[in-house]
Amino acid sequence: MTRQRLLGQKLREYSLITWCFERAFWGLHQLSPSRLVRRSRDQHVSSAAFRQDPHGSTVRRARRVEGYIIAWCAIEAALLVAAANAAALPLWLPRTLVLVRIIDIFQQSVNMSVFDQLRSDERLVISSAVRTLTLSFLNYVELLVCFGILYTTLPGTLVGSNGWLDDLYFSVVTQLTIGYGDIRPIGLARFASGLQGLVSVAFTILMLGRIVSVLPKIDTVMKHAPGE
C-alpha cells in the first residue's frame, strides 16, 4: 500500500472531515503552477538530494521559490500598469491570472501550516523563520493587489469608484476589514469582496500561527514562589 493510501486510511479513521479537506488542498496543490519549478516540502525533505546535502538542496529550493514569487509579482505589476493605462486587454486574461494566484497563495499557506506535516514521516523543516515570515507578508500584499486587479475587471460593480486606484483602495479596506462605506460593491463584486474577506481572515490566522511558532521562548525573571 502506498504512503498516500496509508495516510488517507489513517485520516479517515479519526476524522472524515479532515481527510476531505486534506484531499481538496492536495488537489489544489497538484494543479498549482508552482509544481513546474519546485516540489512540495514533504517531497523535498524525503528526497535523496536533501539527505545528501540538506543545506545545499534547501538553498536551491529556496531560490526557486523566490524566483517563482518574483515572477508572479512582475505579472501583477504588469496588470496594474495595464489597468492604469486602460489597456485593452481581454477581461478573461487578468481575471484568470489573479484567480490562479489567489488560489495558489491560499492553498500553499494551508498546506504549509496544516497538512504538510500529515503527509510525511520526516520532521518538516523550513529554510529560515525570518524568510518564511517575510514571504508570508509579501503574499498578504499580493492578495491585496490581486483582488484589486480583479475588481478592475468587474466594471460598474463598485459604486463610488472612479478608476483602478479606487478599486485598489477598496481591496485594501476590504482585506483589512475597515469598510468605510465610501465605496460599496454590487453584483459580482459583492461575491468577490466576500471571498476576499474569507481568504484574508484565514490567511491572517495561519500567518499569526507561524509568527507565534517561531517566537523565542521568554523566561521570567521574577518567578513566583510555590503556593503564590
N, C-alpha and C positions, 0 to 999 in steps of 0.2 A: 504493500500500500504506500503511495507517495506521501511526502510530508504534507502537501496541501490537503489531501484527503484526511490524514490523521488530524490536522488542525481543525478541519470542518467538523469531524466527528466529535472532537473534544468540546468545541464551541457549542454544538447542538445539544450536547449532554447537559450543560449547565445554563445555557441561555440561547434560545432560538432567535430572539430579537438581536442579540449581539452578533450572532452568526449572519443574519440578514444584512445588518449594517456593514459588517466586515466584508462580505461578498460584494456589496454595492460599491464600496470605496475601492476594493481591489479591482473591480471592473473599470472604474473611472481612472485608476492608475494605469491600467493596461491600455486605455485609449489616450493617455496623456502624450503630447508631443515630446515631453522630457525623456521618454524611453528611447528616443533617437540618439541621445547624447550621453545617457548615464543609466546605470542600473539602480534599483531600489536599495535602501540602506541595508535591509536584511540580506539581499543578494551580494552586496559589496562586502559585508562582514564575513559572509560564508565563502567568499571566493578564494581561490588559490593565491592570487596576487596579494590579497590582504594578509594571508597567513605568512607569506614570504617576506613582505615589506609593508607592515601596517601604516607607517608614516608616509612613505612614498606613494602608495596606492591611494591613501586618503587625500593627500595633497592634489594628486592628479584628478581625482573625482571632484574635489572642491573647486578646482579651476574650471572644469567642465560645467558645473552647476552655475558658477558666477558668469561664465560666458553665455549660458542659456538665459539667465535673468537679464543680462545686459542687452542681449538681442531683443527680448520682449520689451524692455524699456525704450529701445530705439524705435520699435514698431509703434508703441503707444505715443511717443513724441511725434512721430511722423503723422499719425492720425490726428493729433491735436493741431499740428501745423495745417493739415488739410482742412480741418474744421474752421480754424481761424481765418483761412483764406477762401473759405466757401468753395473748396474744390469739388468738382462734380464727380464724386465717387459713387458707385452703386451702393445703396444703403446696406445691402446684404453683406458687403465686404467688411466694413468696420464692426457691424453687429456680430458677425461670425467670429472675427478675431478676438474681440473683447470678451464675448461669452466663453470662448475656449479658454482664455487666460483666467477669467474669474473662476471657472470650474477647476482649472488646473491648480490655482493657488489654494483653493479651499480643500481639494482632495489631498494635496501634498501636506497641508497643515494637519488635517485629521489623521492621515496615515502615519505621519511622523510622530504625532503626540499620543495617539491612541492605539493604532492597530499594528504598527511595525514590530513592536515588542512581542506580539502574539504569534507572529509569523516566523520567528527564528528561535532556535535553541541556543544561539550565541547571545552574549551580552552586547547589545547595540551601543555604539559609541558615536559621538559627534566630533568633528574636527576641532571646533572651538566654541565655547559657550558665548563669547562676545560676538563672534562671527554669526552664530545662529540667531542671536537677538537682533543684530544689525539687519540681516536678511529678512527677518520677520517684520521689522519696521518698514523696510523697503516694500515688502509685499503688501503691507497695510496701505501705503501710499499708492501702490499700483491699483489696489481695489478702488480707491477714490477716483483715480484717473480713468480707469476702465468704465466705471459706472457713469462718470461724466461724459465720456465719449458715447456711451450707449444712449444717454438722454439726447445727445445731439442728433442721433439717428431717428429720433421719435419727434419730428417737428410738430408743433402745435399742441403738445401734450403737457407742457409746463406753463401754466398760466402765470404771467408776470415775468417770464424770461425773455430777454432781448438778444440772445445770442449764446455762443459757446461758453463765454466766461460765466454767464448766469447759470448755464447748465452745470458747469464745473462747481460753481458755488453751491448749487442745490445739492450736488453729490456730497460735498464736504459737510454741510449742515445735517444732511440725512444720515451719513455714516457716523457722525459724532452725536447723533440723536439730539440735536439742538432744536431744529424745527421752528424757525422764527415765524413762518407763515406768510412771508412776503412773496414766496413762490410756492405754488401748490400743483401737485400732479393730477392729471386726468387721463382717462383711457389707459393705454398700455404702460404709461409712466407710473401709474398707481401700483401696478403689479411689480414693475422694476424697482420702485422705491421700497416696497415691502420686502422684496428679495434682498435688496441691499442691506436693509435693517437686520434681517435674519443672519445673513452671511457675516456681517461686520460684528454682531454680538457674539456669534460662535467663534469667529476668528480671534476676537479680543480675549475671550475666556481661555482659549488654547494658548495664546501668546502670554497671558499672565501666568498660566501654569508653567510655561517654560521659564519665565523670569524667576518665579519662586523656586523652581527646581535647581537653578544654578546659583542662587544667592548663597554667599558664605554663611556658615553657621556662626551665630553671635553668642559668645559666652557672657554670662552675667558676672559682674564684679561683686555686687552685694548679694550674697546668697542667703536665703532665709534659713534660719535655724530650724531643726526638726520640730514640728508641732506648731510653727507660726502660720 
